[in-house]
Amino acid sequence: IKKVNADGENYVQKDIANAKAKFAYLKEHWKGVIALIALPVMMWIYATVLPTVGFEICTLVFLFVALLICQERRWYILLGVPVGMTVVIYLLFRLLLNVPLPLLFL
């Protein structure tokens, strides 16, 4: 028995066509797939080396590389966001929430 919808289209052929379209989309947007995999791996590395390297360096490097992976290329964003976010996170956790951070320099 052929499985067809109301328009007379075969369900199997339609599913194969949908799968091919999704594969073509992923092939076209492969950088997004890499970012999807790389960012959680970077988070794991960040959490692993944070106690030994320190908050400042880990956060600066993590944010810089994350912006590069997300295809940011403007130098003032690549420098300003990591520095600004590191300062904001430090002030938030250390001064406002009174939570100690594993610091190397501060």
Secondary structure, DSSP 8 states (H G I E B T S, - for coil): ---B-TTS-BHHHHHHHHHHHHHHHHHHTHHHHHHHHHHHHHHHHHHHHHHHH-HHHHHHHHHHHHHHHTT---HHHHHHHHHHHHHHHHIIIIIIS------S--
